[in-house]
């Protein structure tokens, strides 16, 4: 990876890690979760649809309407709503940590539905480590507070949606360019939430900082972030580009602690380390720093991942 690739990856991790900060800021100004997600998707679509159109990847995409609508629901609309509703009850930093468990759920679901992704050998140890990390977070950081536990479960369920969506994409949408999927799922999500959002408008005019947070969340953390992600995929490959998933939670924790005065416990740090290392081992089938086994794999579109 060259210097430009590292800079783009750092910017992407900073944007995705900040998504939870922007959500928390908007929620603190009483913006309803459904309206917040609608605004996020609409702004993301404003950025991504023109890029996909210019790239010529929207031609003929209508024949994939069914799978794209399913993807929009399971990997965009529902997870975004779960994260936003969940973050009303837990810290933004903890939200970022729990979302990073998606690779663990991918490995667990693959046991039943995907032989290629099924964990073997050391990867099984990674799955167990990730599960222990999640249990640790719920046992130490969320124990004794039913609303916090409910919020944490919502965020965790969102990461399950990301896992289901990535496996579904691999099996049903390999022939569709990833930037086209990202753009159309944002557009479909905007349409799906249009009426519910109009029925749950903010109770008062949002403050300037709230409007800024919504703009940065939608155009930056969703639209521009996806564009950077697929630029990295084209330049350095999907494997290296996916490393951003292990960097973004660190940004989420830093933002939450420094900008929102959120507390960070030893249990949260240990849980984060267990989840990230476990996810790495489960996804890569190797220990961090260990050389990847050399294999020859066919070129295929990468999963359309969203850490927020």
N, C-alpha and C positions, 0 to 999 in steps of 0.2 A: 504494500500500500504506500502510495506517495503522500507528500505533505498535503496536497489538496484533498485527497480522500479522507485523511485523518481530520482535517478541519471540517469537512462536510459531515462526518460522523459525529464530531463533537457538537456541531450546531444542531444536528438532528436529535441527539440525546438531550440537549438542553431544551429544545422545543417540546419534545414528548414528555420529558420530566416535568416541565412547567405546566402541562395541561391540568394536572391536579390542583396546582396553585390557582390557576385561572378559574377553575370550577368552584373552588372554595370561596374566592372573592365574590363571584356572582351569587352564590348561595347566601352569603352573608348580607347581601342587599335584597334578599327576599325574591330573587328571580326564580319562578317555578321550574323544577327540573325538566319538565316536558318542553317548555319554551326555551330553556337553555340549550337542550340537545338539538331542538329544531334550528336555532340560530347557528349552532356549531356546524351542523350538516349543511345548511344553506350556504354559509360562508365557505365551507370546504368545497362545495360543488362549484361555487363561483370561480374558485382558483383552478380546480382540477378539470372541469368539463372543457374549457377552452384549450387547455394543454392536450387533453386526449383528442379533441377535434383536430387540432393542428397536426398532431402526430398521425392522424388518419386511422386511428384504431377503433372508431365508433361505427365504421361502415360494416353493416351486416351483423352488428351485435344484438339486434332485436331477436334473432333466432335463439338467443340464450336468455330470453326474458325470465323464464321460470327459475333457473338456477341463480340468476343475478338477484332476483327478488328475495329468494331464500337467503342468499349471502348477505343481502342488505339487512335482513331481519336478524339473523343469527350472529353476525359479526360486526354490525354497526349499530342498528337501532336499539336492540335489546341490551347489548353490553353497555352502550353509552348511557342508557337510562338507568341500568343497575348501578353503574359506577357513580352517577350523579346523585341518585337517591341514597346510595350507601354513604356517600361522602358527607351527607347531612349529619351523620352520627359518628364518623371517625375522622382522624386527622388526614390531611392530604398526603403526608409522608407515608403513613401506613397504607393508604390506598395504593400508592405507587409500588410498595413492596408486595402487596397481595396480588396485584395484577401480574407481576412478574412470574407467578406460578403457572402461567399458561402452558409452558413446555412440559410441566409435570402432568397436566391433564391430557395433553396430546399423547404422551407416552401411555398413560393409563387407558385412554379410549382406543389407542392403536392395538392394544392387546386383543381386542375383540374384532376390530374392523380393518386393520391395515398391517399385513405381515411385514412390510418393508420398514415401517416405523415402530414395530413392536420392540420394546427394550429387551436386550439380552446381556448377560454377563455383568460387566461393571455398570452398564446403564441402569440395571435394576437397583443397584446401590444408590444411584443418583435420584431415582424416583422416591426411594425410601427417605433419603436426606431431605428432599423437598417437602414431603409430607410431614416429616418431623418439624421442619421450619414453620409450616403453616400451623400445626398444632401448638407449637411454642408461642406463636403470636397470639393465638386465641386464648391460650392458657394464662399468659402473663400480661398481655396488653389489653385484652378485651374482657377478661373474666370479671364477673360480678355486675356487669352492665348489660342488660338485655337489649337495649337499643343499639349499643355499640356492637354487640354480637350480631344482631340482625344486619347492621350496616356492613360489617365485615363479610358476612355470608353473601350479601348482594354483590359485593365487589368480587368475591371468590367465584361466584356463579358467572360473572361477566368473563372471567378468565377461562371458564369452561366453554363459553360461547366462542371465544377466540380460537380455542383448540378445535372445537367442532368445525368452525368455519375454515380453518387452514386445511384440515383433512378433506372436507367437502370440496374445496377448491382444487386440491390435488387430483381428486378422482373425477370431477365433473366439469372443470373449467380450465383444463390445461392448455386448451387451444386459444384461449382469449388472452390478449396482452394484459399484464397486470395493471398498467395505468388506466386501461379501459374499464377494468373491474372496479378499481378505486373510484373513478369518476362516476360511473353509473350507480354504484351502491350509495354514494353520497346523494345523488339526485333522487333515487328511489326513496331513501330515508327521509329526505326533505318533503316529498309528496305525502308519504305515509303520516308524517307528524304535523302536516299543515293545519288540518282542522283541530286536532287536540291542542295545538299550540295557541290557536286563535281563541280557544275556549279557556285557556289558562294564561292570560296575559299578565305581566308583572303588575302588582297592586299599585305601583307608583312609578314615576319616571326614574329609570336607573341613573345612578350617579356616574360621573365621568369615568371614575376608575373601573366601574362595572362595565361600561360600554367598551373601554379599552381592553378589559379582560376577555369579553366576548369576542371582540375582533381578533385578538391575539390567539385565542383558543381555536376559533373557526378558520381564519385565513392562515394563521401561523402554525399552530399546533396540529392542525388537521390538513389543510390544503397544501401549504408550502412543505410541511414535514413529509407528506406522502410523496411529493415531487422529488425532494432530496433523496428519500429512501430508494425510489426507483432509478434515480440517477446513479446512486451508488451500486445498485444491483447491476446496471449496465456496465459500469466501469470496473468493479472489483468482484462481481459475482454475488449470488444470494447468500452463500455461506458466510463470507466475511461481512456482508452488509447486516446480517442478522445479529452480529456482535453488539449492535446498538441496544438490543433488548437487555443486555447485561450492564449497560452504562446508565441508561435513563433512570432506573430506580434511585441511583446515587444522587442524581440531580434533584429528584423529587424530595428526597430526605433533606438535602441542603436547603432547597427553597422553603420547605415547610418550617424548618428550624430557624432559619435566618430572617425570613420575611413575614412569617405568620406566628412566630414565637411558639411553635409547637415543641413539645418535649419529646426527646428521643431516649428510650430506655435501652439498657443492656440487652433485654430480651428481644427488642425490635431489631437491634443490630445483629444479634446472633441469628434470629429468624431470617433476616435478609441474606446473610452469608450462606446459611443452609439452603435457602430457596435458590439463590443464584448459582451456587456451586452445584447443587443437585440438578438444576435445570440444564446446566452446561453438560454434565456427565450424562444425563438422560438423553439429551438431544444429540450429543456428539459421540456417545459411546466410548469416551476416553476421559482421563483426568485432565484438568487444565494444565497446559504447558506440555502435554504429551503429544507426540506427532500423530496426526490423523493417518489412518490406514489409507493406502493409495488404492483408489477404485476408479473405474471408468463409468460414469453415469450419463444418461441422456440429458440433453439440454431441455429444460422445461420451465414454465413460468413459476416464480416463487410464490409462497403463500402471501396473501394480502394481509399483513399483520398490522394491529393498532394497539400498543402498550398502554392507551388511555382508555 
